[in-house]
Amino acid sequence: MSVVSIRKTQGDDYESIRAAVFQSIADIGGIEDVIKPGFKVILKPNFCAEPDERCSGGITRWEVVQAVAELVKQAGAVPVVAESSAAGVDTEAVVKKCEYTKMREEGYEVIDLKKTPRCKIPVPDYKLIEEMSSWELVRDADAIISIPVLKNHDQTEVTLGMKNLKGLIDDAQKKLFHSIGVIDGVVDIVQTVKPVLCVIDGTYGQQGLGPIFGETVKMDLIVASKDIVSADAVGSVVMGYGVDEPMITVEAYNRGLGEKNLDKIEVVGEKIDDVKTRFKRSSEVEIPGLPPYQLIFAEGACTGCRNTVISALMDMKAQGVTEYLKDKILVVGPVEELPPDSTPENTVLIGKCTNMHKGKGRTVVGCPPGNVFVVQGIVGDAVEVGRRYSDQSEAEIDKANN
């Protein structure tokens, strides 16, 4: 049976957080069975993008990472904090903003993977990617520990231990994922790097439009497990989701990478019911500054399409093309009847569940479709809003990004 520990932090200072991390890892049997003397161990925090405030719930706190690093050193291994921020984001800017310089002052390595030698890592039994576009440090590590934040994601509902590992691929492949499929791609990474431990920083979480623009939720929690699927399942329930809502968790479970069912997970420390709170979903957030439009979600619309549409609207705002949204009708899921004012010119049918209305609007294929295709479906053919990365070679993508 998988074991997941939930512990409350008794303060916001380093010693209090360290005590909760140490207790959580002790609860699951320590790390000596997975971290051996002499191992080089990657500690993978979430450095998605530079936040307005370091404790906004968007970026893993250095305090949690350093506590894990201490335990790794005590086991006789070498901890290396390694991460690559989101595509186009300067990892070093996040390091400085979020005070990881304090770890460097203590003698720990904090490395921007984007500045290290690259390599290809074959993916066994892959569903989406035949190989990871990664770095030699990742390939050569003896063990990997995922240290994510407890937060929402505007496309995958939650981003916890497994989604956090997307930072182990380069910018070109990150962008590719959003065209060809985040869910299967993330699980391909999980089954390749096989993380030995997940420690979720739940001191501050983030709800709504995560992974960086959401609302901060103070939770004062640490969640730990050697089963990353179980850690994500419990973390999701703590955020008010059902275990079957986050599709990454379901896919990883279906591939046999861990346990998601709570009746087969031993939860120690705090009880889930005593600490859980319902996080606002990204699909429940009203994005300010958009022109009038209609968004129709069918009752049976899946999480993937719901979140992709909201994420695509955020992309449109960032790209300055929201004027094309004016008076559009966006249809998501198995909607039985279109509204009376729907026409082929103003209606966008998103995802395969809208196939029953084919010909009655502009169709955006996929299950779920990538963000770039949703945006293109809304804007139409007059403006190219994003290149179809799946039609490009990796060399072309790298050239465009550099």
N, C-alpha and C positions, 0 to 999 in steps of 0.2 A: 504494500500500500504506500502511495506517495505521501510525504509529510510536508506540510506548509506551516510555517510559523508566522503569527501576526503579533507584533509587540508595539505598545505605545511608547512614544518618547516622552520623557518626564521634563523636558526643557528644550530650548532651542540652541543651546550651546554645544560645543563639540563633545564634551564629556558625556552629556546626556544622550546625544545621538549615537556616540560610540558604544555606550552601554546597551542601547536597544539593538544595535547591529550585532554586537557580540552575543547577546542573549538569543536573538533569532537564529543565528548560525549554530549556537550550541544546541538549541531546540531540535535541529534537524540532524544532529550527530556530528557537528564540527565539519572541518574540511580535509582532515588528514587522509581520508579515503580517496579523495579526488585531486588533492594538491600534494605532490611529493617533493622532497628536498631537491633543489637544483632546477625545478621546473621554471620556465619563463611563462608567466601568466598574464594575459591581456585582461585588464579591467576596462570594460566597455560602458562608459556612461552615455547619456543622451545629451549631445551638444547641438541639437537641431539648428538653432539660430540664435543670434544675440538678443536676449530679452531686455525689456525696459528695466526690470528688477531681477536680481539673481535668484531670489526666492519667490518667483512668480508661479512655480509649478511647471515651468516649461523645460528647465534644465536640471539635470541631476546635481545635487549639492556636493561640493567637495568634501564636506564632513562625512557623508555616507561612504564615498569612495575611499577616503583615507582610512576609515575604520576597517573596510574590507582589506585594504592594502596592508594594514598592520597584521591582520590575521594571516595573510599570505606570507609575509616575512617571518612570522612566528613559526610557520610550517617549513621554513627553510627554503622557500621559493623566492623568485624575483618578480615583484609586481610591476607592470608597465601599464600606465593609463594611456589608452590609444583610441582615437576617434577621428572621424571625418564628418564635418557638419554637412548640412543639406547642400544640394547642388547650388553652386554660386556663392556660398557663404564662406567667409574667412574663419576657419576653425580657431586660429590664434586670437581673434577678436572675442570669441566666446570664452576662451581660456582666461583672458584678462578680465572681462566683464564679470565673470562668475568666480573669480578669485582662486582659480586653480594654481596661480602663481604661489600660493601658500604651500601647496604640496611640493612644488619645485624647491621652495626654500627649505623644506624638510628633507630634501634629497631624493624625492620620488621623480621618476621620469613621467612627463606628460607630453605625449607625442601627437602631432598633427599628421595623420596617416597620409594626407594628400602630398606631403613633402618627402615621402619615403619611397624606396624602389617598388615598382609595381610588378605584379605577376598575375597569372591565370591559375585558378584553383578549380579542378574538375568537380562537377556536382554529380554524386552518385544517384542513380534512379530519378533523374530530374523530371519535373513536369513542365517547367517553363524555360529555365536557363541551363545550357549545357556546361557552362563554366562561370565562376565568379570572376569579375574584373576587380581584383583586390590588390593586396600588398604583401611583400615577402614576410613582413612581421606577423601578419595574420596567418599565413601559410605555415610558418615555422614555430608558432606558439605551441606550447605543450598543453595549455588549457585556456579556456575563455570563460570569463564571468560577465554576465550581462547585469548592468546596474541602471535600470531605467527609472522613469518617473511615473507616478500614478496619474495618467491624464488621458483625455479624449484625443481623437484624431478625426479631422474633417472628412477623411475618406474611408478609414478602416474601423471606425467607431472608437476603438481604444488603441493606444500604443503603449505596450508594456515590454516584457522581456524579449519576446520574439521580434516584434516590429523594430525594436531598438537595434537589432543586429543588421538592419539595412545600412547602417553606417560603416559596415565592413566592405562595401563595394564603392567603386569610384563614382564621380558625378555623372559620367556618361551613362553608366548602367542604372543609376538611380532614376535618371530621366526616362530611360527606356522602360523601366518598370511601370511608370504611369501611363504608358501607351499600351503595353502588352499584358499587364496584370500584376498588381501588387501582392495579392493574396498568395498565389502559388509561388511567386518569386521569393517572398520572405520565407516561406516554409522550405523552399529549396536551400536557402542559406542555413536555416536551422539544422537541417539534416546533414549539411556538409560540415559545419564547424563544431557541432555537438557541444554546446555550452554545458559546463559541469555544475554551474550554480547560477541562480538568479536572485538578486537582492533588490527589491523595489523600494525606491525612495518615495515614501508616502507622507513625508513631513508636510509638504505642500503639494496638492494636486491641482489639476487644471480641467475645468469643464467647458462645454460649449465649443467654440471654434479653436480647439487644439489643432496642431501641436504647439503653437507658440502664441496665438492671438486670443486664447481663451481667458476665462475668469478664474482667478486663484481661489482654491478651496483649502483651508488649513485642516489637515487630517491627523498630523502627529503620529504617523504609522511607519513601521518597517515591516515588509513582507518578504520572506525568504523561503526558497526551496531548491533542492537539487533537480527537481522535475520542472523545467521551465514552462511546460504546458499547464501543469497544476498551479504554478505561481500566477500565470496569466489568468487562469480560470477563477481562482480565488480573488485576485486583484479586480477582475471585472465585476464579480458579485459584490465586492466591497463598494464599487462605484455604482451599484444599482442595476447592473445588467444581468440577464440570464446567461448561463455558461454557453448556450448555443447562439447567442447574438453575435459576438465577434467572430468573423469568418476565418480569421487566421487561426484562432484556437481550435475551431472545428476541423479545419483542414489538417492541422498538425496532429490532432487526435486521430483522425481518419487514417493518417499515414503511420500510426503507431509510434509517434515520437513522445508520447506522454499521456497522462490521465487528465480528463476534464470533468468527470462526474464527481460531484461533491460527496456522494455516498461511498466513494472509493478513495477519498483523500482524507487523511487525518490532519485536522487543523488544531494546532496547539497554540497556547498563549491566549490571546483575546478571542472571544467568540465573534464570528462574522456579524451576527445580528446586533451586537453591541457597538460595532464600529462603522457599519455601512451607512452610506448616504447616497441619495439618488443624484448623480451628476447630470446636469443639463446636456441633452444630446446636441450635436452640431446642427441637426435638422430642425431644432427648435429655436435656433438663434435667428433673429432678424438682422440681416445685413444692411446697415444704413447706407444711404446715398444711391440706391438703385432706382431706376425709373419704374413706372407702373408695369407690372406683368402678372401673369397667373402661373402658379406652381401647383399642379394637381398630383398629389401622391395617392395612389390606390392603397386601400387597406392592406393588400398583399404585397406591396412594394418591399423589396428586400433592403436590408441595411446597406449593401454595397452600392446600389443605385441611388438611394436617398443621400448618402454621404458624398458620393461622387458629384452629384448635382450641386450640393452646397459648396463643395470644394471648387468646382468649376466656376461658380459665381464669384467666389473669392479671387480666382485667377483672372476673371474678366475685369474685376475692379482694379487689380494690380496692373493689368495690361492697358487700362484706360479705354476699354471697348464696351463699356456698359450701355452706351446709347443703342446698341443693336438689340438689347433686351426689351426695349420699349414695346409694349402691347403684345409681346410674345406669350404663347401658352405652352408651358413645359409640362409634358405628360410623362409620368413615371409609374411603372407597374401596370398590372392588369386592369386598367380603367375600362369599364364596360361601355360608357357613353361619353363622347366628347361634348364639351359645352356648345351651346347654340352659336356662339360667335367664333367657333373654330373654323379655320380655313387652311388649305394646304400651304398658304403663304405665311401664316402667323403661328403655326403649330409645329412643335418639335417633339417627336416621339423618341423617348430615351430608353434604350435597353430592349432585350428580346421579348419581354412581356407585353410590349405595345404592338407586336407584329399583327395583331388582329385589325389594327387601324392602318395598315400599310397603304400608302397612296394618299392618305388624308393629312399628311404633314411631312416634314423633313425627318428622315429616320437616322438615328444614331445607334449603330449596332454595337453589340457587346454585352457581356454578362459578368460584371458591369462593364460599360465602356470606359476607356481611359479619359481623363480630364480633358486632354487636348481635343478629343473628338466631340465631346459635349460642347465645348466652347465653339468649335468650328461649326457644329450643327446649329447653334444659336446665331452666330454671326453670319453664316452663309458663305458663299464662295467669293464674295467681293473682296474680302480681306483674309490673308493667310495669318492665322494667329499663332500657329506653332507647327514646326516641321513634324512629319510623321516619322518618329525615331525608329520605328520598326522597319522602315524602308531604307534606313541609312546604315552604312557600316560603322563600326565603333570608331574607326580612324576618323571618319568624317565628323562624328559627334565630338570627339576629343578636339579636333581642329577648330570646331565652332566655339567650343567652350574656352579655349586658350588664346 
